[in-house]
Structures are given as C-alpha cells and as structure tokens.
C-alpha cells in the first residue's frame, strides 16, 4: 500500500485506513509511538506499562529455563 502525506496546518499528516486500525486494534484515542531506524518510519501502539513490567519480570526466569533452546534456535 502506498500512502501520501496530507497537509495539516504547518505539519504533515498520514491517514491510517480503518481496516489497518482494526487489524492493529487501535482507535483514535490509542497513543502511538513513532520511531525510526534511520531509513524507515515505525509507528506502533504504545504498550501497556503493566504488561511490559510483567514481561521484564518474567524474562530472567524464562531465559534461565530455556537458554539452551534459544541458543540452538539462534544458530
């Protein structure tokens, strides 16, 4: 899908089509994080802070339990 920027005052806007919003489970009220890798623009819904905290808390336990498996998969 190719999109063009739309003038919005002194800024540029990118219109996100409804099917894409539905696919990502976002609404007009969903905060979005905009990042770049230097070549691409990456727009992502802001993650739930409590979910991120739970993930980070579980990570050391999962890594210690499955370290060998992850290393084999990375080869």
N, C-alpha and C positions, 0 to 999 in steps of 0.2 A: 504494500500500500504506500503510495506516495502522497505526502501532505505538503501544503504550503502554509507559511506563516501569514497571519492576518493582522493588519494594523489595529492597534488598540491604544488610543491616545499616543503617547510618546514611546510606547512599547510594542512588542510583537507577541501575538498570542498563537497558540497551537490548539486547534479544536480537536478534542478526542471524541470520536463517534460513540454513540450509545452501545453498540454491540461490544466494543472494546472495553468500555466501562463495566458492562455486565460481566464480561469474561474475567476481569480483574477484581470483581466485587467492590468497585469503588463508586462513590456518589460525588455530587458537587461539594459535599462537606468533608470528604476524605482528604486529610493532609497528604501532600505528595512531596517526596524528597527528589531533588534534581541534582544529579552528579554527572561527572564526565570522566572518561578515561583519556582525554586529550584528543580523541578523534570522534567519539560518539557521545550523544546526549542520552542519559539514562534517567528515566522518570519512574519512580517506584512508590507504591503506597507506604506511608510511614508505618513501621512495625509497632505492634502493641508492646509497650515497655515491659509489662509484666511477663509477657511471653518470651521476650528477649532475655530477661533476667533468669527465667526458668531454664531456658536453653543453655545459657552460660554456666549455670549451676550444675547442670547435668553433664556437660561436656567432659570434665575430667574423669568422671565415673565411666562414661561410655568409652572414652579413649583408652583407659587402663584395661577395660574388659575386652575391647575389640582391636587393640593396637596391631596385633599381627595380621588380622584380616584386612584392616585398612592399608597396611604396608604392602601386602600382596596385591590388593586391588590397584594400588598406585603404580605398580611395576608395569 
